Amino acid sequence: MVTRSITIISLLAVSAALAAIATVILARHQVPSAPQMSTEQRDTHEKFFGTAKEPAPIPKGQEMRPRW
């Protein structure tokens, strides 16, 4: 026989799980996609942060020291 406290705890756990699932579903549904940057904004972003391209390969014999 299941006691009353175990039944109440089980119901609370199930309701908490359902609330968490509902929150995740609603949060994912309401997230708007990021707006596209204009060309001017993209140029400024690339100038400030750099591009996402890989740097050029280092020729043989060239050292990787900063230019102080």
N, C-alpha and C positions, 0 to 999 in steps of 0.2 A: 504494500500500500504506500502510495506517495503522500508524503506529508504536505501540509499546506505551505510551509516555508519553501520547500523545493519547487512547488508549482509556481509560487510567486516569483522566485528567483529565475526560473526558466522563462516565464512570460516577460520579465524585465529584460533578460538577455536577448530574447528574440526581438522584442520591440526596439532595443538599442541597435541591433544588427540591421533591422529594416530601416531605421532612421539613417544610419550611416550609408547604406546603399542608396537610399533616396537622395541624400545630400550629394553623393558623388555623381549620380546621374544628372541631377539638376545643375550642378556646377559645370559639368562638361558640356551640357546643352547650351548654357548661357555664355560661354566664353567666345567672344567675337574674334575673328581672325584679324591679324595685324594688317593695317592698311599698307598698300604698296607705297614705297618711297618714290618721290619724283626724281627725275634725272639730276636736278640740282642738289637735292638732299643726298642722293647716292654718291655724287661726286664729292660733296663735303665730308660725308662719312668715310669714304675711302681715303681722302686726304688726311683726315685726322687719325683714324684707326689703322690705316693701311688696307691693303687688299687681302682677299682670302687665298690668293694664288700662292703657290709654293715658291720659295726663293730659288734663284738660279743655282745650278750645281757649282760646287767649288772646284776650280781646276786643280790638277795634281801639283803638289808642291806649294800651294798657297796656304798660308797660315790663317787660322781663325782667331785673330786678336782684334780687340777694339782699336779704333784709330784715335788715340789720345793726343 
